[in-house]
Structures are given as C-alpha cells and as structure tokens.
C-alpha cells in the first residue's frame, strides 16, 4: 500500500492511519478525536480553498485543518 500524509489525499480516497507524527497538545487532541494508528478513514471533501478537510472516521464526520493533517500518515488503499 502506498503511504502518504493525510493532507495529500484526494476526495473519496480511503486508508488506514499508519502513524501520528506529532506529540504534545496537538498530538493528544488528534488522538482524542479517534485518529490513532489502525483507524480506517475516508476523505469526504474539502473546503473551497482546500482547508479544512472533512473525514469519515468511526461512523462520524470530523474536520481537520491542513496544519493538523500534515502530521497524520496514512496507508492508502
């Protein structure tokens, strides 16, 4: 499976989170949202200027800013 950062994924692409590459408060917030290694995600859409990105995660939809998505590595299927 190819691996890329979440920010680079296109609408409709799916994958499994491989790593969250940030610590501290931001890393904790990302993990608290359920974005942990092994979690299946799908990019549902992006705002007109491509920030933020809407994700389908664990039967929920959440949004991330690109500066947050830069720290999440995904194995794309």
Residue frames relative to the residue before (quaternion, step in Angstrom):
aa qw qx qy qz dx dy dz
X 1.0000 0.0000 0.0000 0.0000 0.00 0.00 0.00
X 0.4299 -0.6780 0.5195 0.2925 3.59 -0.94 0.78
X 0.2386 -0.7628 0.5876 0.1265 3.55 -1.12 0.70
X 0.0952 0.7872 -0.6033 0.0859 3.58 -0.96 0.91
X 0.5691 -0.5596 0.4642 0.3840 3.52 -1.29 0.22
X 0.6307 -0.5754 0.3759 0.3602 3.57 -1.08 0.77
X 0.6148 0.5739 -0.3499 0.4125 3.59 0.98 -0.76
X 0.6904 0.4958 -0.2727 0.4508 3.62 1.09 -0.68
X 0.5379 0.6435 -0.4055 0.3635 3.61 1.20 -0.29
X 0.3791 -0.7231 0.5420 0.1989 3.54 -1.16 0.74
X 0.6700 -0.4809 0.3776 0.4210 3.53 -1.30 0.33
X 0.7916 0.2894 -0.2411 0.4812 3.55 -0.93 0.98
X 0.5616 0.5932 -0.4005 0.4151 3.61 1.19 -0.26
X 0.1628 -0.7711 0.6107 0.0772 3.53 -1.16 0.74
X 0.1225 0.7891 -0.5982 0.0674 3.50 -1.28 0.35
X 0.4399 -0.6482 0.5506 0.2882 3.50 -1.38 -0.09
X 0.4773 -0.6671 0.4882 0.2982 3.57 -0.87 0.93
X 0.2436 -0.7838 0.5612 0.1067 3.55 -0.81 1.09
X 0.8008 -0.1115 0.1126 0.5776 3.58 0.97 -0.82
X 0.2248 -0.6949 0.6608 0.1729 3.51 -1.31 0.52
X 0.1450 -0.8559 0.4962 0.0141 3.54 -0.27 1.34
X 0.6116 0.4675 -0.4008 0.4968 3.55 0.75 1.11
X 0.2457 -0.7646 0.5787 0.1421 3.53 -1.10 0.70
X 0.6496 0.5626 -0.3617 0.3614 3.53 -1.20 -0.54
X 0.8210 -0.2463 0.1963 0.4762 3.53 -1.29 -0.51
X 0.6570 0.5061 -0.3190 0.4588 3.61 0.91 -0.84
X 0.6520 0.5131 -0.3135 0.4619 3.59 0.92 -0.85
X 0.6472 0.5121 -0.3135 0.4697 3.57 1.01 -0.83
X 0.6577 0.5106 -0.3153 0.4553 3.61 0.92 -0.87
X 0.6404 0.5181 -0.3254 0.4644 3.58 0.96 -0.85
X 0.6845 0.4761 -0.2869 0.4717 3.60 0.88 -0.91
X 0.6248 0.5474 -0.3350 0.4447 3.61 1.06 -0.72
X 0.6425 0.5147 -0.3195 0.4693 3.60 1.17 -0.53
X 0.5919 -0.5883 0.3607 0.4164 3.60 1.27 -0.07
X 0.5268 0.6216 -0.4119 0.4081 3.57 1.28 0.15
X 0.2417 0.7573 -0.5509 0.2541 3.53 0.24 1.37
X 0.6573 -0.5075 0.3594 0.4256 3.61 -1.16 0.46
X 0.7534 0.3487 -0.2946 0.4732 3.54 -0.98 0.98
X 0.5807 0.5932 -0.3658 0.4209 3.59 1.27 -0.20
X 0.3849 -0.7086 0.5520 0.2124 3.58 -0.94 0.97
X 0.0050 0.7939 -0.6077 0.0226 3.60 -0.93 0.92
X 0.1107 -0.7515 0.6446 0.0865 3.54 -1.31 0.44
X 0.3693 -0.7037 0.5587 0.2373 3.58 -0.94 0.90
X 0.2232 -0.8098 0.5330 0.1013 3.57 -0.57 1.17
X 0.7828 -0.2404 0.1661 0.5494 3.56 1.05 -0.60
X 0.2713 -0.7312 0.5997 0.1794 3.50 -1.39 0.06
X 0.5590 -0.5770 0.4748 0.3593 3.53 -1.24 0.51
X 0.7122 -0.4758 0.2948 0.4236 3.62 -1.19 0.38
X 0.7453 0.3279 -0.2134 0.5399 3.64 1.02 -0.63
X 0.5689 -0.6609 0.3237 0.3671 3.58 1.30 0.57
X 0.7170 0.3225 -0.2534 0.5637 3.58 1.19 0.37
X 0.5523 -0.2492 -0.7847 0.1307 1.70 -1.35 2.10
X 0.4650 -0.6261 0.5417 0.3136 3.52 -1.41 -0.10
X 0.2843 -0.7480 0.5775 0.1617 3.59 -1.00 0.87
X 0.1120 -0.8093 0.5766 0.0042 3.56 -0.84 1.07
X 0.2858 -0.6897 0.6323 0.2071 3.52 -1.25 0.58
X 0.1030 0.7906 -0.5850 0.1489 3.57 -0.56 1.24
X 0.8583 -0.0713 0.0385 0.5068 3.58 -0.82 1.02
X 0.6897 -0.5040 0.2590 0.4507 3.60 0.85 1.05
X 0.6364 0.4523 -0.3414 0.5233 3.58 1.18 0.60
X 0.3030 -0.7082 0.5964 0.2258 3.53 -1.28 0.32
X 0.0527 0.7817 -0.6204 0.0363 3.55 -0.95 0.88
X 0.3057 -0.7442 0.5640 0.1859 3.54 -1.24 0.42
X 0.1236 -0.7678 0.6266 0.0511 3.52 -1.20 0.72
X 0.4338 -0.6409 0.5568 0.3018 3.53 -1.15 0.59
X 0.6359 -0.5518 0.3789 0.3843 3.55 -1.18 0.51
X 0.6406 0.5201 -0.3487 0.4443 3.61 0.99 -0.69
X 0.6301 0.4811 -0.3319 0.5113 3.63 1.21 -0.35
X 0.6607 0.5207 -0.2996 0.4501 3.59 0.98 -0.87
X 0.5534 0.6302 -0.3745 0.3954 3.59 1.22 -0.47
X 0.7163 0.4643 -0.2427 0.4609 3.59 1.17 -0.51
X 0.6502 0.5053 -0.3056 0.4780 3.60 1.30 -0.02
X 0.1775 -0.7872 0.5875 0.0593 3.53 -0.69 1.19
X 0.1193 -0.8227 0.5557 -0.0078 3.57 -0.83 1.08
X 0.3113 -0.6787 0.6287 0.2173 3.55 -1.15 0.74
X 0.2259 -0.8162 0.5227 0.0975 3.57 -0.32 1.27
X 0.2648 -0.7751 0.5569 0.1377 3.55 -0.95 0.94
